[in-house]
Amino acid sequence: MTTIPGIDLSGTGIDDVKIEHLVRGFYHKVRRDNRLGPIFEGRRGEDWEPHLLRMMDFWSSLMLSTGRYSGTPLQMHLGLGNVGPLEFERWLELFEETAVSVGGGAFASAFMNKANRIARSFQVAMAGIELNPGRR
């Protein structure tokens, strides 16, 4: 298993099959969410498959060091608009809920370690506001 500094992946069961389940399950929830759905639908429209494939590559690269993703994720999100602390919190809630259901506690913990860091850096860059450190 690949090692990532600061994250113990042993016993997490992270693999590309579970990453696909995580990504598809998460974005299924996002599309139906009252807060996040309209934000993403405005950008994605009906054809989500290219985005889902890109997100699978992103998480595979991040968690398994596969090198399948290249790009600048922040740049892709800067044009979303109307994204603030409540949207980031909701994104994290849905992501964690999905990660737990896909792979259990250790799996979810490994992903949430990265997801929380990403959310903080995106939020600072997009809105200049950081998540409440005591909450996440």
N, CA, C and O atoms as a GROMACS GRO file, in nm:
protein
  544
    1MET      N    1   0.084  -0.118   0.000
    1MET     CA    2   0.000   0.000   0.000
    1MET      C    3   0.088   0.124   0.000
    1MET      O    4   0.192   0.126   0.065
    2THR      N    5   0.047   0.225  -0.072
    2THR     CA    6   0.119   0.352  -0.079
    2THR      C    7   0.111   0.423   0.055
    2THR      O    8   0.011   0.411   0.126
    3THR      N    9   0.216   0.495   0.089
    3THR     CA   10   0.212   0.574   0.212
    3THR      C   11   0.204   0.720   0.177
    3THR      O   12   0.267   0.768   0.082
    4ILE      N   13   0.127   0.791   0.256
    4ILE     CA   14   0.113   0.935   0.240
    4ILE      C   15   0.152   0.997   0.373
    4ILE      O   16   0.101   0.956   0.477
    5PRO      N   17   0.243   1.095   0.372
    5PRO     CA   18   0.285   1.157   0.497
    5PRO      C   19   0.164   1.204   0.579
    5PRO      O   20   0.076   1.273   0.527
    6GLY      N   21   0.162   1.166   0.705
    6GLY     CA   22   0.055   1.210   0.794
    6GLY      C   23  -0.070   1.125   0.790
    6GLY      O   24  -0.162   1.148   0.869
    7ILE      N   25  -0.076   1.027   0.700
    7ILE     CA   26  -0.195   0.943   0.690
    7ILE      C   27  -0.152   0.797   0.687
    7ILE      O   28  -0.072   0.756   0.603
    8ASP      N   29  -0.207   0.719   0.780
    8ASP     CA   30  -0.180   0.576   0.782
    8ASP      C   31  -0.288   0.507   0.701
    8ASP      O   32  -0.404   0.504   0.741
    9LEU      N   33  -0.250   0.453   0.585
    9LEU     CA   34  -0.348   0.390   0.496
    9LEU      C   35  -0.366   0.241   0.523
    9LEU      O   36  -0.452   0.177   0.463
   10SER      N   37  -0.285   0.185   0.613
   10SER     CA   38  -0.300   0.042   0.641
   10SER      C   39  -0.437   0.016   0.703
   10SER      O   40  -0.479   0.085   0.796
   11GLY      N   41  -0.503  -0.082   0.652
   11GLY     CA   42  -0.633  -0.119   0.705
   11GLY      C   43  -0.749  -0.031   0.661
   11GLY      O   44  -0.860  -0.046   0.711
   12THR      N   45  -0.724   0.061   0.568
   12THR     CA   46  -0.832   0.150   0.524
   12THR      C   47  -0.914   0.088   0.411
   12THR      O   48  -1.031   0.125   0.392
   13GLY      N   49  -0.854  -0.004   0.337
   13GLY     CA   50  -0.925  -0.064   0.224
   13GLY      C   51  -0.938   0.028   0.104
   13GLY      O   52  -1.019   0.002   0.015
   14ILE      N   53  -0.859   0.135   0.101
   14ILE     CA   54  -0.869   0.229  -0.011
   14ILE      C   55  -0.817   0.162  -0.137
   14ILE      O   56  -0.705   0.111  -0.142
   15ASP      N   57  -0.901   0.164  -0.240
   15ASP     CA   58  -0.862   0.118  -0.373
   15ASP      C   59  -0.947   0.194  -0.475
   15ASP      O   60  -1.038   0.268  -0.437
   16ASP      N   61  -0.918   0.174  -0.602
   16ASP     CA   62  -0.989   0.250  -0.704
   16ASP      C   63  -1.137   0.215  -0.714
   16ASP      O   64  -1.218   0.300  -0.752
   17VAL      N   65  -1.174   0.094  -0.679
   17VAL     CA   66  -1.316   0.057  -0.682
   17VAL      C   67  -1.393   0.136  -0.576
   17VAL      O   68  -1.500   0.190  -0.604
   18LYS      N   69  -1.337   0.144  -0.455
   18LYS     CA   70  -1.404   0.220  -0.349
   18LYS      C   71  -1.400   0.370  -0.379
   18LYS      O   72  -1.495   0.441  -0.346
   19ILE      N   73  -1.293   0.416  -0.439
   19ILE     CA   74  -1.287   0.558  -0.477
   19ILE      C   75  -1.399   0.589  -0.576
   19ILE      O   76  -1.464   0.692  -0.565
   20GLU      N   77  -1.422   0.501  -0.671
   20GLU     CA   78  -1.533   0.523  -0.765
   20GLU      C   79  -1.666   0.527  -0.692
   20GLU      O   80  -1.749   0.613  -0.720
   21HIS      N   81  -1.688   0.435  -0.599
   21HIS     CA   82  -1.813   0.435  -0.521
   21HIS      C   83  -1.827   0.564  -0.440
   21HIS      O   84  -1.936   0.621  -0.431
   22LEU      N   85  -1.717   0.609  -0.382
   22LEU     CA   86  -1.718   0.733  -0.304
   22LEU      C   87  -1.755   0.852  -0.392
   22LEU      O   88  -1.845   0.929  -0.358
   23VAL      N   89  -1.687   0.866  -0.503
   23VAL     CA   90  -1.711   0.981  -0.592
   23VAL      C   91  -1.853   0.979  -0.647
   23VAL      O   92  -1.923   1.080  -0.641
   24ARG      N   93  -1.896   0.867  -0.698
   24ARG     CA   94  -2.032   0.859  -0.755
   24ARG      C   95  -2.139   0.879  -0.647
   24ARG      O   96  -2.238   0.949  -0.671
   25GLY      N   97  -2.120   0.819  -0.532
   25GLY     CA   98  -2.216   0.835  -0.423
   25GLY      C   99  -2.222   0.978  -0.372
   25GLY      O  100  -2.330   1.031  -0.347
   26PHE      N  101  -2.106   1.039  -0.357
   26PHE     CA  102  -2.100   1.177  -0.309
   26PHE      C  103  -2.168   1.273  -0.405
   26PHE      O  104  -2.252   1.353  -0.363
   27TYR      N  105  -2.135   1.266  -0.533
   27TYR     CA  106  -2.195   1.360  -0.628
   27TYR      C  107  -2.342   1.331  -0.653
   27TYR      O  108  -2.417   1.421  -0.691
   28HIS      N  109  -2.386   1.209  -0.631
   28HIS     CA  110  -2.529   1.178  -0.635
   28HIS      C  111  -2.599   1.260  -0.526
   28HIS      O  112  -2.705   1.317  -0.549
   29LYS      N  113  -2.540   1.263  -0.408
   29LYS     CA  114  -2.596   1.341  -0.297
   29LYS      C  115  -2.587   1.491  -0.324
   29LYS      O  116  -2.682   1.565  -0.297
   30VAL      N  117  -2.474   1.536  -0.376
   30VAL     CA  118  -2.455   1.678  -0.406
   30VAL      C  119  -2.562   1.728  -0.502
   30VAL      O  120  -2.620   1.834  -0.481
   31ARG      N  121  -2.588   1.652  -0.606
   31ARG     CA  122  -2.685   1.695  -0.707
   31ARG      C  123  -2.825   1.710  -0.649
   31ARG      O  124  -2.905   1.789  -0.700
   32ARG      N  125  -2.856   1.636  -0.544
   32ARG     CA  126  -2.989   1.640  -0.484
   32ARG      C  127  -2.996   1.730  -0.362
   32ARG      O  128  -3.104   1.749  -0.305
   33ASP      N  129  -2.884   1.786  -0.323
   33ASP     CA  130  -2.879   1.870  -0.204
   33ASP      C  131  -2.933   2.010  -0.234
   33ASP      O  132  -2.897   2.070  -0.336
   34ASN      N  133  -3.018   2.062  -0.147
   34ASN     CA  134  -3.078   2.194  -0.168
   34ASN      C  135  -2.975   2.306  -0.172
   34ASN      O  136  -2.994   2.404  -0.244
   35ARG      N  137  -2.869   2.294  -0.096
   35ARG     CA  138  -2.768   2.399  -0.091
   35ARG      C  139  -2.664   2.384  -0.202
   35ARG      O  140  -2.632   2.482  -0.269
   36LEU      N  141  -2.613   2.264  -0.222
   36LEU     CA  142  -2.503   2.244  -0.317
   36LEU      C  143  -2.549   2.214  -0.459
   36LEU      O  144  -2.482   2.251  -0.555
   37GLY      N  145  -2.662   2.148  -0.473
   37GLY     CA  146  -2.710   2.108  -0.605
   37GLY      C  147  -2.715   2.221  -0.706
   37GLY      O  148  -2.659   2.209  -0.815
   38PRO      N  149  -2.782   2.333  -0.672
   38PRO     CA  150  -2.792   2.442  -0.769
   38PRO      C  151  -2.657   2.502  -0.809
   38PRO      O  152  -2.639   2.545  -0.923
   39ILE      N  153  -2.562   2.505  -0.718
   39ILE     CA  154  -2.430   2.560  -0.748
   39ILE      C  155  -2.361   2.476  -0.855
   39ILE      O  156  -2.307   2.529  -0.952
   40PHE      N  157  -2.364   2.345  -0.836
   40PHE     CA  158  -2.296   2.256  -0.929
   40PHE      C  159  -2.373   2.237  -1.059
   40PHE      O  160  -2.313   2.226  -1.166
   41GLU      N  161  -2.505   2.232  -1.051
   41GLU     CA  162  -2.584   2.214  -1.173
   41GLU      C  163  -2.562   2.329  -1.270
   41GLU      O  164  -2.560   2.309  -1.392
   42GLY      N  165  -2.544   2.448  -1.216
   42GLY     CA  166  -2.519   2.564  -1.301
   42GLY      C  167  -2.392   2.551  -1.382
   42GLY      O  168  -2.381   2.606  -1.491
   43ARG      N  169  -2.295   2.478  -1.328
   43ARG     CA  170  -2.167   2.459  -1.397
   43ARG      C  171  -2.162   2.330  -1.479
   43ARG      O  172  -2.103   2.327  -1.587
   44ARG      N  173  -2.222   2.226  -1.428
   44ARG     CA  174  -2.210   2.094  -1.488
   44ARG      C  175  -2.321   2.062  -1.586
   44ARG      O  176  -2.298   1.987  -1.681
   45GLY      N  177  -2.439   2.117  -1.566
   45GLY     CA  178  -2.550   2.078  -1.651
   45GLY      C  179  -2.586   1.933  -1.628
   45GLY      O  180  -2.584   1.885  -1.515
   46GLU      N  181  -2.618   1.862  -1.735
   46GLU     CA  182  -2.659   1.722  -1.723
   46GLU      C  183  -2.546   1.622  -1.741
   46GLU      O  184  -2.558   1.508  -1.696
   47ASP      N  185  -2.438   1.660  -1.806
   47ASP     CA  186  -2.330   1.565  -1.835
   47ASP      C  187  -2.224   1.570  -1.726
   47ASP      O  188  -2.127   1.645  -1.735
   48TRP      N  189  -2.242   1.489  -1.626
   48TRP     CA  190  -2.150   1.486  -1.512
   48TRP      C  191  -2.037   1.385  -1.529
   48TRP      O  192  -1.940   1.389  -1.454
   49GLU      N  193  -2.048   1.296  -1.624
   49GLU     CA  194  -1.950   1.187  -1.634
   49GLU      C  195  -1.805   1.235  -1.646
   49GLU      O  196  -1.719   1.181  -1.577
   50PRO      N  197  -1.774   1.334  -1.731
   50PRO     CA  198  -1.635   1.381  -1.737
   50PRO      C  199  -1.584   1.432  -1.602
   50PRO      O  200  -1.469   1.409  -1.565
   51HIS      N  201  -1.672   1.502  -1.529
   51HIS     CA  202  -1.633   1.552  -1.397
   51HIS      C  203  -1.610   1.436  -1.299
   51HIS      O  204  -1.512   1.437  -1.224
   52LEU      N  205  -1.698   1.338  -1.301
   52LEU     CA  206  -1.682   1.224  -1.211
   52LEU      C  207  -1.552   1.148  -1.240
   52LEU      O  208  -1.481   1.110  -1.147
   53LEU      N  209  -1.523   1.128  -1.366
   53LEU     CA  210  -1.398   1.060  -1.402
   53LEU      C  211  -1.276   1.140  -1.356
   53LEU      O  212  -1.178   1.083  -1.307
   54ARG      N  213  -1.283   1.272  -1.371
   54ARG     CA  214  -1.174   1.359  -1.327
   54ARG      C  215  -1.158   1.351  -1.174
   54ARG      O  216  -1.045   1.348  -1.124
   55MET      N  217  -1.270   1.347  -1.102
   55MET     CA  218  -1.264   1.338  -0.956
   55MET      C  219  -1.212   1.201  -0.910
   55MET      O  220  -1.142   1.193  -0.809
   56MET      N  221  -1.244   1.097  -0.983
   56MET     CA  222  -1.188   0.965  -0.950
   56MET      C  223  -1.037   0.967  -0.969
   56MET      O  224  -0.963   0.914  -0.886
   57ASP      N  225  -0.991   1.027  -1.078
   57ASP     CA  226  -0.847   1.039  -1.101
   57ASP      C  227  -0.782   1.124  -0.992
   57ASP      O  228  -0.673   1.091  -0.944
   58PHE      N  229  -0.849   1.233  -0.953
   58PHE     CA  230  -0.796   1.321  -0.849
   58PHE      C  231  -0.775   1.244  -0.718
   58PHE      O  232  -0.666   1.246  -0.661
   59TRP      N  233  -0.880   1.176  -0.672
   59TRP     CA  234  -0.871   1.105  -0.544
   59TRP      C  235  -0.776   0.986  -0.553
   59TRP      O  236  -0.708   0.954  -0.455
   60SER      N  237  -0.770   0.919  -0.666
   60SER     CA  238  -0.676   0.809  -0.684
   60SER      C  239  -0.532   0.861  -0.675
   60SER      O  240  -0.447   0.799  -0.612
   61SER      N  241  -0.507   0.974  -0.738
   61SER     CA  242  -0.373   1.034  -0.732
   61SER      C  243  -0.339   1.077  -0.590
   61SER      O  244  -0.227   1.055  -0.543
   62LEU      N  245  -0.435   1.137  -0.524
   62LEU     CA  246  -0.412   1.189  -0.389
   62LEU      C  247  -0.393   1.077  -0.286
   62LEU      O  248  -0.304   1.084  -0.202
   63MET      N  249  -0.478   0.976  -0.293
   63MET     CA  250  -0.478   0.872  -0.190
   63MET      C  251  -0.389   0.752  -0.222
   63MET      O  252  -0.336   0.688  -0.132
   64LEU      N  253  -0.373   0.722  -0.350
   64LEU     CA  254  -0.296   0.604  -0.390
   64LEU      C  255  -0.170   0.637  -0.469
   64LEU      O  256  -0.096   0.548  -0.511
   65SER      N  257  -0.145   0.767  -0.488
   65SER     CA  258  -0.026   0.814  -0.562
   65SER      C  259  -0.017   0.753  -0.701
   65SER      O  260   0.091   0.716  -0.746
   66THR      N  261  -0.132   0.743  -0.770
   66THR     CA  262  -0.133   0.683  -0.904
   66THR      C  263  -0.085   0.779  -1.012
   66THR      O  264  -0.045   0.735  -1.120
   67GLY      N  265  -0.088   0.909  -0.985
   67GLY     CA  266  -0.045   1.006  -1.085
   67GLY      C  267  -0.143   1.024  -1.199
   67GLY      O  268  -0.108   1.080  -1.303
   68ARG      N  269  -0.266   0.979  -1.181
   68ARG     CA  270  -0.365   0.987  -1.290
   68ARG      C  271  -0.422   1.127  -1.308
   68ARG      O  272  -0.478   1.158  -1.414
   69TYR      N  273  -0.411   1.212  -1.208
   69TYR     CA  274  -0.468   1.346  -1.218
   69TYR      C  275  -0.358   1.448  -1.237
   69TYR      O  276  -0.254   1.444  -1.170
   70SER      N  277  -0.382   1.539  -1.328
   70SER     CA  278  -0.296   1.656  -1.338
   70SER      C  279  -0.387   1.775  -1.360
   70SER      O  280  -0.480   1.769  -1.441
   71GLY      N  281  -0.361   1.879  -1.290
   71GLY     CA  282  -0.446   1.996  -1.302
   71GLY      C  283  -0.436   2.082  -1.178
   71GLY      O  284  -0.359   2.053  -1.087
   72THR      N  285  -0.515   2.186  -1.177
   72THR     CA  286  -0.519   2.279  -1.064
   72THR      C  287  -0.662   2.284  -1.012
   72THR      O  288  -0.744   2.362  -1.061
   73PRO      N  289  -0.694   2.202  -0.912
   73PRO     CA  290  -0.831   2.193  -0.864
   73PRO      C  291  -0.888   2.327  -0.818
   73PRO      O  292  -1.006   2.355  -0.843
   74LEU      N  293  -0.808   2.408  -0.754
   74LEU     CA  294  -0.860   2.536  -0.706
   74LEU      C  295  -0.909   2.621  -0.823
   74LEU      O  296  -1.016   2.681  -0.815
   75GLN      N  297  -0.832   2.627  -0.930
   75GLN     CA  298  -0.873   2.707  -1.046
   75GLN      C  299  -1.009   2.664  -1.099
   75GLN      O  300  -1.088   2.748  -1.144
   76MET      N  301  -1.036   2.535  -1.094
   76MET     CA  302  -1.162   2.483  -1.145
   76MET      C  303  -1.280   2.526  -1.059
   76MET      O  304  -1.394   2.530  -1.106
   77HIS      N  305  -1.254   2.561  -0.933
   77HIS     CA  306  -1.362   2.594  -0.840
   77HIS      C  307  -1.380   2.744  -0.819
   77HIS      O  308  -1.480   2.786  -0.760
   78LEU      N  309  -1.287   2.824  -0.865
   78LEU     CA  310  -1.295   2.968  -0.840
   78LEU      C  311  -1.417   3.034  -0.902
   78LEU      O  312  -1.467   3.133  -0.848
   79GLY      N  313  -1.467   2.981  -1.011
   79GLY     CA  314  -1.581   3.042  -1.078
   79GLY      C  315  -1.717   2.995  -1.028
   79GLY      O  316  -1.819   3.031  -1.087
   80LEU      N  317  -1.721   2.917  -0.922
   80LEU     CA  318  -1.850   2.865  -0.876
   80LEU      C  319  -1.940   2.974  -0.819
   80LEU      O  320  -2.062   2.964  -0.832
   81GLY      N  321  -1.884   3.077  -0.756
   81GLY     CA  322  -1.966   3.182  -0.696
   81GLY      C  323  -2.047   3.128  -0.580
   81GLY      O  324  -2.056   3.007  -0.561
   82ASN      N  325  -2.106   3.216  -0.502
   82ASN     CA  326  -2.195   3.181  -0.391
   82ASN      C  327  -2.148   3.061  -0.309
   82ASN      O  328  -2.230   2.980  -0.266
   83VAL      N  329  -2.021   3.051  -0.287
   83VAL     CA  330  -1.968   2.942  -0.206
   83VAL      C  331  -1.901   3.002  -0.083
   83VAL      O  332  -1.801   3.073  -0.093
   84GLY      N  333  -1.959   2.974   0.032
   84GLY     CA  334  -1.907   3.027   0.156
   84GLY      C  335  -1.898   2.919   0.262
   84GLY      O  336  -1.902   2.800   0.231
   85PRO      N  337  -1.884   2.960   0.387
   85PRO     CA  338  -1.866   2.863   0.496
   85PRO      C  339  -1.976   2.757   0.504
   85PRO      O  340  -1.946   2.640   0.529
   86LEU      N  341  -2.100   2.795   0.484
   86LEU     CA  342  -2.209   2.697   0.494
   86LEU      C  343  -2.200   2.591   0.384
   86LEU      O  344  -2.228   2.474   0.407
   87GLU      N  345  -2.161   2.633   0.265
   87GLU     CA  346  -2.147   2.539   0.154
   87GLU      C  347  -2.030   2.443   0.177
   87GLU      O  348  -2.040   2.324   0.148
   88PHE      N  349  -1.920   2.496   0.229
   88PHE     CA  350  -1.806   2.410   0.258
   88PHE      C  351  -1.841   2.309   0.367
   88PHE      O  352  -1.804   2.192   0.357
   89GLU      N  353  -1.910   2.354   0.470
   89GLU     CA  354  -1.951   2.263   0.577
   89GLU      C  355  -2.042   2.153   0.522
   89GLU      O  356  -2.028   2.036   0.558
   90ARG      N  357  -2.136   2.192   0.436
   90ARG     CA  358  -2.227   2.092   0.379
   90ARG      C  359  -2.151   1.994   0.291
   90ARG      O  360  -2.177   1.873   0.295
   91TRP      N  361  -2.057   2.045   0.211
   91TRP     CA  362  -1.975   1.959   0.126
   91TRP      C  363  -1.904   1.854   0.212
   91TRP      O  364  -1.904   1.736   0.179
   92LEU      N  365  -1.844   1.899   0.322
   92LEU     CA  366  -1.772   1.807   0.410
   92LEU      C  367  -1.866   1.707   0.476
   92LEU      O  368  -1.831   1.589   0.490
   93GLU      N  369  -1.984   1.751   0.517
   93GLU     CA  370  -2.082   1.660   0.578
   93GLU      C  371  -2.120   1.549   0.481
   93GLU      O  372  -2.119   1.431   0.517
   94LEU      N  373  -2.154   1.586   0.359
   94LEU     CA  374  -2.194   1.486   0.259
   94LEU      C  375  -2.078   1.394   0.223
   94LEU      O  376  -2.097   1.274   0.205
   95PHE      N  377  -1.959   1.451   0.213
   95PHE     CA  378  -1.843   1.370   0.178
   95PHE      C  379  -1.813   1.269   0.288
   95PHE      O  380  -1.788   1.152   0.259
   96GLU      N  381  -1.816   1.313   0.412
   96GLU     CA  382  -1.789   1.222   0.523
   96GLU      C  383  -1.897   1.114   0.534
   96GLU      O  384  -1.866   0.996   0.553
   97GLU      N  385  -2.021   1.154   0.522
   97GLU     CA  386  -2.132   1.058   0.526
   97GLU      C  387  -2.113   0.950   0.419
   97GLU      O  388  -2.132   0.831   0.446
   98THR      N  389  -2.076   0.993   0.300
   98THR     CA  390  -2.056   0.898   0.190
   98THR      C  391  -1.934   0.810   0.215
   98THR      O  392  -1.939   0.689   0.192
   99ALA      N  393  -1.825   0.870   0.261
   99ALA     CA  394  -1.703   0.793   0.288
   99ALA      C  395  -1.726   0.686   0.394
   99ALA      O  396  -1.677   0.573   0.380
  100VAL      N  397  -1.800   0.720   0.498
  100VAL     CA  398  -1.830   0.621   0.602
  100VAL      C  399  -1.912   0.507   0.545
  100VAL      O  400  -1.887   0.390   0.574
  101SER      N  401  -2.012   0.541   0.463
  101SER     CA  402  -2.098   0.436   0.408
  101SER      C  403  -2.024   0.347   0.308
  101SER      O  404  -2.055   0.229   0.294
  102VAL      N  405  -1.927   0.403   0.237
  102VAL     CA  406  -1.852   0.325   0.138
  102VAL      C  407  -1.747   0.236   0.203
  102VAL      O  408  -1.733   0.119   0.166
  103GLY      N  409  -1.672   0.290   0.299
  103GLY     CA  410  -1.558   0.213   0.348
  103GLY      C  411  -1.540   0.204   0.498
  103GLY      O  412  -1.443   0.143   0.544
  104GLY      N  413  -1.630   0.261   0.574
  104GLY     CA  414  -1.617   0.253   0.719
  104GLY      C  415  -1.526   0.360   0.777
  104GLY      O  416  -1.482   0.451   0.707
  105GLY      N  417  -1.500   0.348   0.907
  105GLY     CA  418  -1.431   0.452   0.982
  105GLY      C  419  -1.290   0.485   0.938
  105GLY      O  420  -1.258   0.602   0.918
  106ALA      N  421  -1.204   0.384   0.922
  106ALA     CA  422  -1.065   0.410   0.884
  106ALA      C  423  -1.056   0.468   0.744
  106ALA      O  424  -0.977   0.559   0.719
  107PHE      N  425  -1.137   0.416   0.654
  107PHE     CA  426  -1.145   0.467   0.517
  107PHE      C  427  -1.187   0.614   0.519
  107PHE      O  428  -1.123   0.699   0.458
  108ALA      N  429  -1.296   0.642   0.591
  108ALA     CA  430  -1.349   0.779   0.598
  108ALA      C  431  -1.249   0.873   0.664
  108ALA      O  432  -1.232   0.986   0.619
  109SER      N  433  -1.183   0.828   0.768
  109SER     CA  434  -1.086   0.911   0.837
  109SER      C  435  -0.972   0.953   0.745
  109SER      O  436  -0.930   1.069   0.746
  110ALA      N  437  -0.922   0.861   0.666
  110ALA     CA  438  -0.813   0.892   0.572
  110ALA      C  439  -0.858   0.996   0.470
  110ALA      O  440  -0.785   1.090   0.440
  111PHE      N  441  -0.978   0.978   0.416
  111PHE     CA  442  -1.029   1.074   0.318
  111PHE      C  443  -1.061   1.209   0.382
  111PHE      O  444  -1.034   1.313   0.322
  112MET      N  445  -1.118   1.207   0.502
  112MET     CA  446  -1.154   1.333   0.566
  112MET      C  447  -1.031   1.412   0.606
  112MET      O  448  -1.035   1.536   0.608
  113ASN      N  449  -0.922   1.345   0.638
  113ASN     CA  450  -0.798   1.415   0.666
  113ASN      C  451  -0.762   1.504   0.547
  113ASN      O  452  -0.730   1.622   0.564
  114LYS      N  453  -0.767   1.448   0.428
  114LYS     CA  454  -0.736   1.525   0.307
  114LYS      C  455  -0.847   1.624   0.273
  114LYS      O  456  -0.819   1.739   0.238
  115ALA      N  457  -0.973   1.581   0.284
  115ALA     CA  458  -1.086   1.667   0.246
  115ALA      C  459  -1.091   1.793   0.332
  115ALA      O  460  -1.118   1.902   0.281
  116ASN      N  461  -1.064   1.780   0.461
  116ASN     CA  462  -1.064   1.897   0.548
  116ASN      C  463  -0.954   1.995   0.511
  116ASN      O  464  -0.975   2.116   0.512
  117ARG      N  465  -0.838   1.944   0.477
  117ARG     CA  466  -0.728   2.031   0.434
  117ARG      C  467  -0.763   2.103   0.303
  117ARG      O  468  -0.738   2.222   0.288
  118ILE      N  469  -0.820   2.029   0.211
  118ILE     CA  470  -0.860   2.088   0.083
  118ILE      C  471  -0.965   2.196   0.106
  118ILE      O  472  -0.956   2.305   0.050
  119ALA      N  473  -1.065   2.166   0.188
  119ALA     CA  474  -1.171   2.263   0.216
  119ALA      C  475  -1.115   2.391   0.276
  119ALA      O  476  -1.154   2.501   0.237
  120ARG      N  477  -1.024   2.377   0.371
  120ARG     CA  478  -0.965   2.496   0.433
  120ARG      C  479  -0.890   2.580   0.330
  120ARG      O  480  -0.906   2.702   0.325
  121SER      N  481  -0.807   2.516   0.249
  121SER     CA  482  -0.728   2.593   0.152
  121SER      C  483  -0.818   2.655   0.046
  121SER      O  484  -0.794   2.769   0.005
  122PHE      N  485  -0.919   2.582   0.000
  122PHE     CA  486  -1.012   2.638  -0.098
  122PHE      C  487  -1.089   2.755  -0.039
  122PHE      O  488  -1.107   2.858  -0.104
  123GLN      N  489  -1.135   2.739   0.083
  123GLN     CA  490  -1.216   2.843   0.144
  123GLN      C  491  -1.136   2.971   0.163
  123GLN      O  492  -1.187   3.080   0.138
  124VAL      N  493  -1.014   2.958   0.206
  124VAL     CA  494  -0.929   3.075   0.221
  124VAL      C  495  -0.908   3.142   0.086
  124VAL      O  496  -0.917   3.265   0.075
  125ALA      N  497  -0.880   3.063  -0.016
  125ALA     CA  498  -0.854   3.119  -0.149
  125ALA      C  499  -0.980   3.178  -0.212
  125ALA      O  500  -0.972   3.281  -0.279
  126MET      N  501  -1.095   3.114  -0.191
  126MET     CA  502  -1.218   3.157  -0.258
  126MET      C  503  -1.289   3.269  -0.185
  126MET      O  504  -1.347   3.358  -0.248
  127ALA      N  505  -1.286   3.267  -0.052
  127ALA     CA  506  -1.366   3.363   0.023
  127ALA      C  507  -1.287   3.437   0.129
  127ALA      O  508  -1.337   3.531   0.191
  128GLY      N  509  -1.165   3.395   0.150
  128GLY     CA  510  -1.085   3.459   0.253
  128GLY      C  511  -1.131   3.426   0.394
  128GLY      O  512  -1.096   3.497   0.488
  129ILE      N  513  -1.208   3.319   0.409
  129ILE     CA  514  -1.262   3.280   0.540
  129ILE      C  515  -1.221   3.136   0.566
  129ILE      O  516  -1.230   3.051   0.478
  130GLU      N  517  -1.176   3.110   0.687
  130GLU     CA  518  -1.138   2.973   0.722
  130GLU      C  519  -1.247   2.907   0.804
  130GLU      O  520  -1.316   2.973   0.882
  131LEU      N  521  -1.262   2.776   0.786
  131LEU     CA  522  -1.354   2.699   0.868
  131LEU      C  523  -1.318   2.714   1.014
  131LEU      O  524  -1.201   2.734   1.048
  132ASN      N  525  -1.415   2.705   1.100
  132ASN     CA  526  -1.391   2.708   1.243
  132ASN      C  527  -1.301   2.590   1.279
  132ASN      O  528  -1.345   2.476   1.270
  133PRO      N  529  -1.175   2.616   1.320
  133PRO     CA  530  -1.082   2.507   1.346
  133PRO      C  531  -1.130   2.410   1.454
  133PRO      O  532  -1.091   2.293   1.452
  134GLY      N  533  -1.211   2.455   1.546
  134GLY     CA  534  -1.261   2.368   1.651
  134GLY      C  535  -1.368   2.274   1.604
  134GLY      O  536  -1.398   2.175   1.670
  135ARG      N  537  -1.426   2.303   1.490
  135ARG     CA  538  -1.536   2.222   1.440
  135ARG      C  539  -1.488   2.107   1.355
  135ARG      O  540  -1.552   2.001   1.355
  136ARG      N  541  -1.381   2.122   1.283
  136ARG     CA  542  -1.331   2.016   1.195
  136ARG      C  543  -1.188   1.986   1.229
  136ARG      O  544  -1.126   1.900   1.166
   0.00000   0.00000   0.00000
